[in-house]
Amino acid sequence: MDAGRRFAALVEAFDGTPGVSLPGESGSRGFGAGALKVDGAIFAMAVQGALVLKLPEARVAELIGSGAGSAFDSGKGRPMREWVALAGSDPDTDLALAGEALAHVRSRRR
């Protein structure tokens, strides 16, 4: 399954979750307009053909080390330490990790 379809499944799964805004809801354009956000901060997006999540730095390192993900570079020439591009295409894994990302980002917004 491609990243766009994987991301669409997450959008459907998080629709109605308190504090979560879906792509296009905010009316904004540009970076982040097509992302899942919690309390205004991005936690999941499809970028450069990959499903990308924001997780704690140690969790990102663990996923990269296990081969479940790769470092995400937003185009500035260096990996972003709290962002991972997921490998594989298991919907259950995507949903579980996106739930972790939601909790991580929500905890930092309070």
SULJO-V186825 format. One record per backbone hydrogen bond with DSSP energy under -1.0 kcal/mol. NH is the residue of the N-H (numbers start at 0). CO is the residue of the C=O. If there is no record, write none. Layout:
NH;CO, NH;CO
This chain:
5;1, 6;2, 7;3, 8;4, 9;5, 10;6, 11;7, 12;8, 13;9, 16;13, 19;16, 20;36, 23;32, 24;21, 32;29, 34;31, 35;43, 36;20, 37;40, 38;18, 40;37, 42;35, 43;35, 44;51, 46;49, 49;46, 51;44, 52;83, 53;42, 54;81, 59;55, 60;56, 61;57, 62;58, 63;59, 64;60, 65;61, 66;63, 67;62, 68;62, 69;84, 71;82, 79;71, 82;79, 83;52, 84;69, 85;50, 86;67, 93;89, 94;90, 95;91, 96;92, 97;93, 98;94, 99;95, 100;96, 101;97, 102;98, 103;99, 104;100, 105;101, 106;102, 107;103
